[in-house]
Amino acid sequence: MEVSSKRARCAGLAALLGAVFTLSCASSGATGGRSVVFTKVPPFAEGSPAKLDAIEGRAPGVHPGEKIVLYAKSGGWWVQPFGDHPYTPVAADSVWKGRTHPGFAYAALLVQDGYRPNPRIDALPEKGRGVLAIAVVESDGVPSASGKSLLFGGYEWMIRQIPASPAGTQNDYDPANAWADENGHLHLRISGRSGHWSSAEVHLTRSLGYGSYRFTVRDLAHLEPSAVFAMVTADPNVVSGEMDIEISKWGELTGRNGQFVIQPYYVPANTVQFQVPAGTATFLLRWSAGRATFQSFSGENANTLLREHVFTSGVPSPATESVRMNLYVFGDTRNPLRQGTEVVVDSFEYLP
């Protein structure tokens, strides 16, 4: 459905925010003159569960109990800041202030008390049925989130092509750094030169939910201390909706090079380390209600069990998560990356 609103170019606000965008404001006399507008929006970017920015506006004429529901667009529309925290209050002076993950567009819905938003939608609702007013701000000239994809393991994967900050380190991404070869193997690489690296990331276009996730990866022992290869399930709409298999020494010359993680990582019981030797390795995540079993094996046929751990606390439930594979640079200045690298994923398998 199209949003039934008047679209106008707001050059003054665009200059104020340092970006060019189109602002859509919706209001109706049938709703007592209530409306919603933006006064501050964050930069436009591909959605990332690791980043939250401030977003602000006004809702003149708001009535008691009415709230703002925020959405950010990256592929579909995702409620902000999280699926289990979908409401932003409006102050007595009609000002609202919220938080949002990045997107290529942002929407603010003024809704009645009791309105229940869907965590993910393909199109914004029209006014009515609890929605009183709508404002939409869209980027001009920002690459589409679904611009490039590849087929691997029987699934379509989107290729990241704009910057992100995994593990708190700003990384540039080049879509040329991710491809599937003629044998059906996935290649991810870090390319460039010192201080000017570009990384690689792919993510599934749909959620798979509970089941077994199996990754078979060629030699990872060659990675430099500041290179990170991560196999992740992440839900941008849940505060702690991420589980990780990470291969890295995080900038250290010694120590183990692998870890299983249930976010948030800073809880000591949520991280278990292990060592990945040279040669092909297989990683397995078995995910069920309240239980996540991680395993690492040597060999593509899971010949020798290297490490196993079962998490039964803090395990997320499936909703709008997707699988990601990310090869990136960790910003440790003591042992910076010296040369580019490549990781080859031979196979990915999912069984419900």
TORDREN-662598 format. One record per residue (C-alpha): x negated, y negated, z; residue number from 1. Coordinates in steps of 0.001 Angstrom, whole numbers, plus 500000, padded with zeros to 6 digits. Each point is the difference from the previous one (the first is absolute). Example, Ala and Ser with C-alpha at 12.3 -4.5 7.8 and 13.67 -1.06 7.14 Angstrom:
+--------+--------+--------+-----+
!     xx !     yy !     zz ! num !
+--------+--------+--------+-----+
! 487700 ! 504500 ! 507800 !   1 !
! 498630 ! 496560 ! 499340 !   2 !
+--------+--------+--------+-----+
This chain:
+--------+--------+--------+-----+
!     xx !     yy !     zz ! num !
+--------+--------+--------+-----+
! 500000 ! 500000 ! 500000 !   1 !
! 498871 ! 496516 ! 499224 !   2 !
! 499857 ! 497500 ! 502890 !   3 !
! 502746 ! 497465 ! 499265 !   4 !
! 498065 ! 496830 ! 500780 !   5 !
! 498820 ! 496862 ! 498253 !   6 !
! 496359 ! 500174 ! 499009 !   7 !
! 498012 ! 496765 ! 500043 !   8 !
! 496331 ! 499164 ! 499627 !   9 !
! 498682 ! 498565 ! 503310 !  10 !
! 496770 ! 498367 ! 498911 !  11 !
! 499516 ! 498032 ! 503193 !  12 !
! 500236 ! 503086 ! 502204 !  13 !
! 497783 ! 501925 ! 497610 !  14 !
! 497295 ! 497374 ! 500360 !  15 !
! 500384 ! 500036 ! 503758 !  16 !
! 499454 ! 503767 ! 500128 !  17 !
! 497173 ! 499972 ! 497488 !  18 !
! 501738 ! 502389 ! 497621 !  19 !
! 502463 ! 499833 ! 497123 !  20 !
! 503281 ! 501780 ! 500587 !  21 !
! 503693 ! 499843 ! 499304 !  22 !
! 502333 ! 499387 ! 502933 !  23 !
! 503559 ! 501338 ! 499956 !  24 !
! 502426 ! 498639 ! 502576 !  25 !
! 503492 ! 501415 ! 500481 !  26 !
! 502790 ! 498410 ! 501972 !  27 !
! 503764 ! 499960 ! 499809 !  28 !
! 502748 ! 497782 ! 501263 !  29 !
! 501901 ! 503186 ! 500902 !  30 !
! 497430 ! 500619 ! 502744 !  31 !
! 500511 ! 496640 ! 501679 !  32 !
! 497084 ! 498201 ! 498329 !  33 !
! 497350 ! 502333 ! 501420 !  34 !
! 496859 ! 500471 ! 497947 !  35 !
! 496422 ! 501218 ! 500271 !  36 !
! 496784 ! 498490 ! 498589 !  37 !
! 496272 ! 500693 ! 500197 !  38 !
! 497529 ! 497467 ! 501400 !  39 !
! 496926 ! 502266 ! 500101 !  40 !
! 499152 ! 503203 ! 498145 !  41 !
! 496759 ! 502043 ! 499970 !  42 !
! 497907 ! 500698 ! 496890 !  43 !
! 501475 ! 502387 ! 497460 !  44 !
! 498286 ! 503400 ! 499999 !  45 !
! 500627 ! 503709 ! 499722 !  46 !
! 501616 ! 501504 ! 503099 !  47 !
! 497609 ! 501169 ! 502719 !  48 !
! 500809 ! 501564 ! 503392 !  49 !
! 496778 ! 498488 ! 501378 !  50 !
! 500889 ! 496312 ! 499597 !  51 !
! 502668 ! 497734 ! 501514 !  52 !
! 500448 ! 496292 ! 499258 !  53 !
! 502228 ! 497224 ! 501302 !  54 !
! 503140 ! 499067 ! 498056 !  55 !
! 502356 ! 497186 ! 501035 !  56 !
! 503128 ! 498137 ! 499013 !  57 !
! 503241 ! 498361 ! 501077 !  58 !
! 503617 ! 501121 ! 500123 !  59 !
! 502139 ! 496825 ! 500305 !  60 !
! 503451 ! 500499 ! 501481 !  61 !
! 499185 ! 503385 ! 501522 !  62 !
! 502547 ! 501409 ! 502471 !  63 !
! 499244 ! 501868 ! 503256 !  64 !
! 499026 ! 503631 ! 499399 !  65 !
! 498958 ! 499494 ! 496381 !  66 !
! 496477 ! 501128 ! 499094 !  67 !
! 497505 ! 500102 ! 497164 !  68 !
! 499080 ! 503249 ! 498252 !  69 !
! 496730 ! 499722 ! 498064 !  70 !
! 498932 ! 502103 ! 497023 !  71 !
! 496696 ! 500186 ! 498086 !  72 !
! 499848 ! 501457 ! 496497 !  73 !
! 497287 ! 502483 ! 499024 !  74 !
! 501537 ! 502527 ! 497650 !  75 !
! 503332 ! 499856 ! 501872 !  76 !
! 501176 ! 497589 ! 502677 !  77 !
! 498781 ! 500895 ! 503534 !  78 !
! 501561 ! 498578 ! 503156 !  79 !
! 497569 ! 497951 ! 502127 !  80 !
! 498078 ! 500134 ! 502180 !  81 !
! 500945 ! 503655 ! 500699 !  82 !
! 502916 ! 502311 ! 499357 !  83 !
! 500662 ! 500296 ! 503724 !  84 !
! 499657 ! 496202 ! 500543 !  85 !
! 502069 ! 498540 ! 497127 !  86 !
! 501325 ! 496789 ! 501588 !  87 !
! 498462 ! 496537 ! 500279 !  88 !
! 501811 ! 497646 ! 502425 !  89 !
! 501048 ! 496456 ! 499128 !  90 !
! 499228 ! 497327 ! 502615 !  91 !
! 502450 ! 497359 ! 501194 !  92 !
! 498415 ! 497447 ! 497636 !  93 !
! 500761 ! 502342 ! 497015 !  94 !
! 496303 ! 500934 ! 499588 !  95 !
! 499011 ! 503649 ! 499594 !  96 !
! 496476 ! 501429 ! 500132 !  97 !
! 499117 ! 503564 ! 499095 !  98 !
! 497270 ! 502340 ! 498851 !  99 !
! 499736 ! 501899 ! 496735 ! 100 !
! 497750 ! 502397 ! 498139 ! 101 !
! 498784 ! 498746 ! 496603 ! 102 !
! 502235 ! 500174 ! 496950 ! 103 !
! 500450 ! 498634 ! 496493 ! 104 !
! 503232 ! 498366 ! 501175 ! 105 !
! 501638 ! 499190 ! 503339 ! 106 !
! 503693 ! 499836 ! 500903 ! 107 !
! 501818 ! 498632 ! 503045 ! 108 !
! 503585 ! 501064 ! 500681 ! 109 !
! 502161 ! 498179 ! 502536 ! 110 !
! 502232 ! 502733 ! 501423 ! 111 !
! 502822 ! 500370 ! 502482 ! 112 !
! 499584 ! 501643 ! 503390 ! 113 !
! 500234 ! 503771 ! 499533 ! 114 !
! 498630 ! 500085 ! 496452 ! 115 !
! 497824 ! 503096 ! 499457 ! 116 !
! 497403 ! 499605 ! 497217 ! 117 !
! 498548 ! 502896 ! 498048 ! 118 !
! 496217 ! 500338 ! 500506 ! 119 !
! 499422 ! 500272 ! 496242 ! 120 !
! 502179 ! 498876 ! 497099 ! 121 !
! 499493 ! 499755 ! 496251 ! 122 !
! 502029 ! 496790 ! 499656 ! 123 !
! 501056 ! 497298 ! 502435 ! 124 !
! 503644 ! 499898 ! 501120 ! 125 !
! 502415 ! 497293 ! 498944 ! 126 !
! 501740 ! 497758 ! 502487 ! 127 !
! 502834 ! 501646 ! 501840 ! 128 !
! 500336 ! 503017 ! 502288 ! 129 !
! 498033 ! 498305 ! 502739 ! 130 !
! 497550 ! 498063 ! 497783 ! 131 !
! 500669 ! 496267 ! 500308 ! 132 !
! 497165 ! 498439 ! 497964 ! 133 !
! 496884 ! 501071 ! 498097 ! 134 !
! 496713 ! 498325 ! 499072 ! 135 !
! 497400 ! 501601 ! 497721 ! 136 !
! 496490 ! 498792 ! 499194 ! 137 !
! 498109 ! 501671 ! 497169 ! 138 !
! 496474 ! 499755 ! 498634 ! 139 !
! 499122 ! 498743 ! 496552 ! 140 !
! 497405 ! 501981 ! 498088 ! 141 !
! 499183 ! 502524 ! 502746 ! 142 !
! 499278 ! 503484 ! 498597 ! 143 !
! 502811 ! 502493 ! 500473 ! 144 !
! 499606 ! 502477 ! 502825 ! 145 !
! 500883 ! 502730 ! 497558 ! 146 !
! 497786 ! 498824 ! 497175 ! 147 !
! 497708 ! 503038 ! 499706 ! 148 !
! 500383 ! 503604 ! 500996 ! 149 !
! 498483 ! 503431 ! 499406 ! 150 !
! 501141 ! 503607 ! 500219 ! 151 !
! 498213 ! 502303 ! 502409 ! 152 !
! 501031 ! 503229 ! 501684 ! 153 !
! 503427 ! 499851 ! 498368 ! 154 !
! 500823 ! 496566 ! 501463 ! 155 !
! 499924 ! 496392 ! 498844 ! 156 !
! 497566 ! 497792 ! 501948 ! 157 !
! 499905 ! 496204 ! 499890 ! 158 !
! 496545 ! 498405 ! 499710 ! 159 !
! 499171 ! 497067 ! 502264 ! 160 !
! 498790 ! 496986 ! 498049 ! 161 !
! 500001 ! 497123 ! 502503 ! 162 !
! 498002 ! 499366 ! 503201 ! 163 !
! 500735 ! 501615 ! 503371 ! 164 !
! 498363 ! 500195 ! 503427 ! 165 !
! 499705 ! 503649 ! 501094 ! 166 !
! 498384 ! 500385 ! 503443 ! 167 !
! 499881 ! 496202 ! 500188 ! 168 !
! 497599 ! 499617 ! 497063 ! 169 !
! 501006 ! 498033 ! 496898 ! 170 !
! 499634 ! 502172 ! 496881 ! 171 !
! 500606 ! 499214 ! 496332 ! 172 !
! 501579 ! 502759 ! 497911 ! 173 !
! 499515 ! 500711 ! 496313 ! 174 !
! 502527 ! 502310 ! 498273 ! 175 !
! 497143 ! 501253 ! 497808 ! 176 !
! 498555 ! 501663 ! 503126 ! 177 !
! 502749 ! 502649 ! 500109 ! 178 !
! 500742 ! 502558 ! 497288 ! 179 !
! 500875 ! 503648 ! 499356 ! 180 !
! 497669 ! 501934 ! 497704 ! 181 !
! 500883 ! 502527 ! 497296 ! 182 !
! 499841 ! 502812 ! 502565 ! 183 !
! 502555 ! 498333 ! 502237 ! 184 !
! 497563 ! 498876 ! 502713 ! 185 !
! 500331 ! 496602 ! 501675 ! 186 !
! 496994 ! 497656 ! 499972 ! 187 !
! 499667 ! 497051 ! 502381 ! 188 !
! 496935 ! 497780 ! 499992 ! 189 !
! 498425 ! 496927 ! 501525 ! 190 !
! 498351 ! 497918 ! 497288 ! 191 !
! 498120 ! 496716 ! 499731 ! 192 !
! 496998 ! 498770 ! 501924 ! 193 !
! 499061 ! 498975 ! 503524 ! 194 !
! 502399 ! 497385 ! 501287 ! 195 !
! 502292 ! 500407 ! 496970 ! 196 !
! 501470 ! 503493 ! 500288 ! 197 !
! 503380 ! 501107 ! 498703 ! 198 !
! 501775 ! 502987 ! 501530 ! 199 !
! 502695 ! 502508 ! 498992 ! 200 !
! 503355 ! 501067 ! 501432 ! 201 !
! 502996 ! 501981 ! 498769 ! 202 !
! 503315 ! 500692 ! 501716 ! 203 !
! 503007 ! 502171 ! 499246 ! 204 !
! 503079 ! 498340 ! 498568 ! 205 !
! 502332 ! 501890 ! 502375 ! 206 !
! 500178 ! 501421 ! 503496 ! 207 !
! 499601 ! 503745 ! 500564 ! 208 !
! 500786 ! 500304 ! 503719 ! 209 !
! 499349 ! 502996 ! 502235 ! 210 !
! 497894 ! 502773 ! 498488 ! 211 !
! 496422 ! 501018 ! 499228 ! 212 !
! 497577 ! 497639 ! 498249 ! 213 !
! 496821 ! 501527 ! 498585 ! 214 !
! 497048 ! 498083 ! 498507 ! 215 !
! 496990 ! 501700 ! 498396 ! 216 !
! 497067 ! 497608 ! 499568 ! 217 !
! 496503 ! 500445 ! 498618 ! 218 !
! 496877 ! 499177 ! 502019 ! 219 !
! 500601 ! 497147 ! 502453 ! 220 !
! 496732 ! 500286 ! 501921 ! 221 !
! 498339 ! 497655 ! 497482 ! 222 !
! 502040 ! 496976 ! 501079 ! 223 !
! 497966 ! 497110 ! 501391 ! 224 !
! 500748 ! 498939 ! 503601 ! 225 !
! 502136 ! 497061 ! 498905 ! 226 !
! 502123 ! 501896 ! 497461 ! 227 !
! 503394 ! 501326 ! 501093 ! 228 !
! 502196 ! 502620 ! 498346 ! 229 !
! 503461 ! 500241 ! 501578 ! 230 !
! 502918 ! 502367 ! 499386 ! 231 !
! 503002 ! 498359 ! 501628 ! 232 !
! 503742 ! 500170 ! 500519 ! 233 !
! 501196 ! 496487 ! 500849 ! 234 !
! 503382 ! 498346 ! 500491 ! 235 !
! 499882 ! 496174 ! 499750 ! 236 !
! 503317 ! 499711 ! 501831 ! 237 !
! 498945 ! 501712 ! 503230 ! 238 !
! 497557 ! 498554 ! 502538 ! 239 !
! 498124 ! 503310 ! 500474 ! 240 !
! 501029 ! 501863 ! 496870 ! 241 !
! 496567 ! 501084 ! 498771 ! 242 !
! 497960 ! 503212 ! 500130 ! 243 !
! 496462 ! 500174 ! 498584 ! 244 !
! 497246 ! 502338 ! 498931 ! 245 !
! 496984 ! 497697 ! 499737 ! 246 !
! 496499 ! 500809 ! 498791 ! 247 !
! 497446 ! 497378 ! 501026 ! 248 !
! 497261 ! 499193 ! 502508 ! 249 !
! 501446 ! 496476 ! 500325 ! 250 !
! 496657 ! 498350 ! 499403 ! 251 !
! 497976 ! 502220 ! 502355 ! 252 !
! 496981 ! 502000 ! 498806 ! 253 !
! 500686 ! 502887 ! 502375 ! 254 !
! 503087 ! 501695 ! 501360 ! 255 !
! 502868 ! 502025 ! 498599 ! 256 !
! 501456 ! 499032 ! 496652 ! 257 !
! 503631 ! 501085 ! 500318 ! 258 !
! 503016 ! 499300 ! 502187 ! 259 !
! 503698 ! 500797 ! 500329 ! 260 !
! 502073 ! 497025 ! 501160 ! 261 !
! 503532 ! 499284 ! 501156 ! 262 !
! 500473 ! 496237 ! 500112 ! 263 !
! 499385 ! 497930 ! 502011 ! 264 !
! 496378 ! 501157 ! 499832 ! 265 !
! 498915 ! 498083 ! 503122 ! 266 !
! 501845 ! 502456 ! 502247 ! 267 !
! 497180 ! 502451 ! 500895 ! 268 !
! 502186 ! 503099 ! 499642 ! 269 !
! 500998 ! 498962 ! 496456 ! 270 !
! 496585 ! 500574 ! 498370 ! 271 !
! 498170 ! 503338 ! 499656 ! 272 !
! 496603 ! 500105 ! 498257 ! 273 !
! 498358 ! 502798 ! 498019 ! 274 !
! 497116 ! 500585 ! 497592 ! 275 !
! 500422 ! 500540 ! 496259 ! 276 !
! 497033 ! 501867 ! 498431 ! 277 !
! 498782 ! 499748 ! 496413 ! 278 !
! 502069 ! 501706 ! 497345 ! 279 !
! 503705 ! 500242 ! 499215 ! 280 !
! 502327 ! 499551 ! 502969 ! 281 !
! 503723 ! 500575 ! 500531 ! 282 !
! 502179 ! 497933 ! 502336 ! 283 !
! 503459 ! 500978 ! 501174 ! 284 !
! 502747 ! 498123 ! 501834 ! 285 !
! 503045 ! 501962 ! 501163 ! 286 !
! 502660 ! 497523 ! 501076 ! 287 !
! 503175 ! 500936 ! 501838 ! 288 !
! 502289 ! 498385 ! 502580 ! 289 !
! 497798 ! 498792 ! 502867 ! 290 !
! 496983 ! 501972 ! 498799 ! 291 !
! 497079 ! 499303 ! 497626 ! 292 !
! 497381 ! 502728 ! 499464 ! 293 !
! 496763 ! 498882 ! 498333 ! 294 !
! 497402 ! 502421 ! 498622 ! 295 !
! 496756 ! 499653 ! 498068 ! 296 !
! 498313 ! 502884 ! 498152 ! 297 !
! 496862 ! 500491 ! 497957 ! 298 !
! 500572 ! 501208 ! 496454 ! 299 !
! 502887 ! 499498 ! 497592 ! 300 !
! 501565 ! 503262 ! 501183 ! 301 !
! 499915 ! 498915 ! 503659 ! 302 !
! 497261 ! 502542 ! 500712 ! 303 !
! 498819 ! 498805 ! 503429 ! 304 !
! 501989 ! 498011 ! 502527 ! 305 !
! 497991 ! 496952 ! 501067 ! 306 !
! 502442 ! 498304 ! 502364 ! 307 !
! 503628 ! 500263 ! 501034 ! 308 !
! 502051 ! 497713 ! 502218 ! 309 !
! 503692 ! 499784 ! 500817 ! 310 !
! 501607 ! 496672 ! 500935 ! 311 !
! 503316 ! 500176 ! 501861 ! 312 !
! 500168 ! 496403 ! 501262 ! 313 !
! 500626 ! 496950 ! 497846 ! 314 !
! 500715 ! 502052 ! 496866 ! 315 !
! 502149 ! 497869 ! 497634 ! 316 !
! 503217 ! 501147 ! 498363 ! 317 !
! 500403 ! 499906 ! 496211 ! 318 !
! 501803 ! 497025 ! 498503 ! 319 !
! 498362 ! 497790 ! 497368 ! 320 !
! 496407 ! 501238 ! 500260 ! 321 !
! 497769 ! 500907 ! 497059 ! 322 !
! 496682 ! 501768 ! 499537 ! 323 !
! 496969 ! 497851 ! 499240 ! 324 !
! 496412 ! 500797 ! 499050 ! 325 !
! 497611 ! 497106 ! 500457 ! 326 !
! 496261 ! 499705 ! 499334 ! 327 !
! 498755 ! 496688 ! 501365 ! 328 !
! 497158 ! 498050 ! 501633 ! 329 !
! 499876 ! 499538 ! 503780 ! 330 !
! 498444 ! 496639 ! 500879 ! 331 !
! 497177 ! 501035 ! 502314 ! 332 !
! 497151 ! 497535 ! 499432 ! 333 !
! 497329 ! 502169 ! 501681 ! 334 !
! 500232 ! 502670 ! 497296 ! 335 !
! 501722 ! 498414 ! 496996 ! 336 !
! 500864 ! 502021 ! 496939 ! 337 !
! 496999 ! 500214 ! 497670 ! 338 !
! 501453 ! 501632 ! 496907 ! 339 !
! 503297 ! 501021 ! 498484 ! 340 !
! 501438 ! 503439 ! 500608 ! 341 !
! 502680 ! 502377 ! 498744 ! 342 !
! 502312 ! 502559 ! 501583 ! 343 !
! 501674 ! 502768 ! 497994 ! 344 !
! 503208 ! 501514 ! 501329 ! 345 !
! 500476 ! 503373 ! 498327 ! 346 !
! 503567 ! 500549 ! 501146 ! 347 !
! 502917 ! 498750 ! 502067 ! 348 !
! 502805 ! 502337 ! 501020 ! 349 !
! 503183 ! 499496 ! 501986 ! 350 !
! 502291 ! 502708 ! 501357 ! 351 !
! 503211 ! 499072 ! 501847 ! 352 !
+--------+--------+--------+-----+
